[in-house]
Amino acid sequence: MALRFLFLALLSSFVLLHSSFAAQPLNVLFIAVDDLRPELGCYGAAHMKTPHLDRLASQGMLFERAYCQVAVCNPSRSSVLSGTRPDTTGVLDNQHFMRPNMPDVISLPQHFKNLGYTSLSLGKIFHHSEREPGDDPQSWSELAWYHGEPYRHWFTKESLDYVKRLKALPKAQQPKQLRAAPFEAADEPDASYPDAQTAAKAIETLQRLKAEAKPFFLGVGFVKPHLPFTCPQKYWDLYPEASIQLSANAQRPKGAPEPAFHNNYELRSYGTVPENGPISDDMAFKLIRGYRACVSFMDAQLGRVLDELDRLRLRENTLIVLWGDHGYHLGENGLFTKMTNFEQGTRIPLLVSHPGMKTAGKRTKALVELVDLYPTLAQLCDLPLPKHLEGTSFAPLLENPDQPWKKAAFNQYLRTGKPPYTGRSLRTDRWRYTEWRDPKENLAGTELYDEQNDPLENVNLAGETAHTETVRKLAEQLKEGWKTALP
């Protein structure tokens, strides 16, 4: 009898221990990448050298049709981190920030922190600017770590000497912006650049978190391939000049309204870029090459972090999500940089790797949005969902990537000017439909693109009689809003 009692006690202890291990909270490695468009090896771009992004895709799920809410950094990140849409955050540009508008909102990392996680930020997670650091201390267990002001250390001495020479000119001869060129290949080690420093800090932090043995939410934000396209020469060498081709749709879409465009003003804030007029083919070649080089540089830093996660044997209990904050134009639609409602400006890369997932290496065509990240991560980690969320958890897609899902993804952009115009856009399985309105809600332009037959968005079909009924239906769907598009 005593032996039987002892056996049952040992069996009970084993069951409890096993249950406790099985219920161990998942860690979260939350990787944000600035200005990263889905032109990657894993997205079918064979010319791109992105082995570590491709490796992560092979170990998780790739989302082929993921979209941001606003195609510019701060509004996009405010939406992701608050779990709400731009009309709720009130953040539509890079000059206004989430917390003043939503002082009581529980952010995504704050939610994990409140439920016992160590919540840490390295690099760029919230938007940073020279005037407003944007760290949001409520969200983190410790002060966020950042390598410095956004543009410090992005240029080498040669480029900074160029800026000094500009400053030495008489005022009348100085350009409006005293910045170096928007690209540079330098004979410098990786460690000279902020993203390599972020990767080093992430490795150090993972080692510490492993020793502490507590669940963690670790945000790691890489700034490349954000302008300026500056990185070591060896990454430029991956893309020989002869391999670079200009965009296949370098012209504005036929029939598109004027508010759909901008004058490439972000690019023009850098030295050697003309203040107005077209971007020369020679400069476009260098911009495309520099962008690709910076993607590969960032990929190498990502690989260092993933390697350390594996070395520490943390991968088996860590949920990894990697996302770009918006898309990017490299001449497509006649534009450079972001800040549009076109497919090129709003479509983003999204990779999710869940420990033990049976769909690793799969991909889904389901329409998902960045605002969905908050509820998805909370659900995958068995955390309650706050009531304020305006996204939809796409966790079910990790089990069944082909199931019916959202009817549309929504995004918007505020085109400042006199008058300003607000563009609201929805992306369905086949169509992208956009309306531009002035402050009095007068319609200033409409766009309709057939994404199946015209994926480059070369022709605006909104004014064609054959598509009147399609425009009417999509206009009604846009007016009804995102709640009617839920799965």
Secondary structure, 3 states (H helix, E strand, C coil): CHHHHHHHHHHHHHHHHHHHHHCCCCEEEEEEECCCCCCCHHHCCCCCCCHHHHHHHHCCEEEEEEECCCCCHHHHHHHHHHCCCHHHHCCCCCCCCHHHHCCCCCCHHHHHHHCCCEEEEEECCCCCCCCCCCCCHHHCCCCCECCCCCCCCCCCHHHHHHHHHHHHCCHHHCCCCCCCCCEEEECCCHHHCHHHHHHHHHHHHHHHHHHHCCCEEEEEEECCCCCCEEEEHHHHCCCCHHHCCCCCCCCCCECCCHHHCCCCCCHHHCCCCCCCCCCCHHHHHHHHHHHHHHHHHHHHHHHHHHHHHHHCCCHHHEEEEEEECCCCEECHHHCEECCCCCHHHHEECEEEECCCCCCCCCEEEEEEEHHHHHHHHHHHCCCCCCCCCCCCCCHHHHHCCCCCCCCCEEEEEEECCCCCEEEEEEECCCEEEEEEECCCCCEEEEEEEECCCCCCCCECCCCCHHHHHHHHHHHHHHHHCHHHHCC
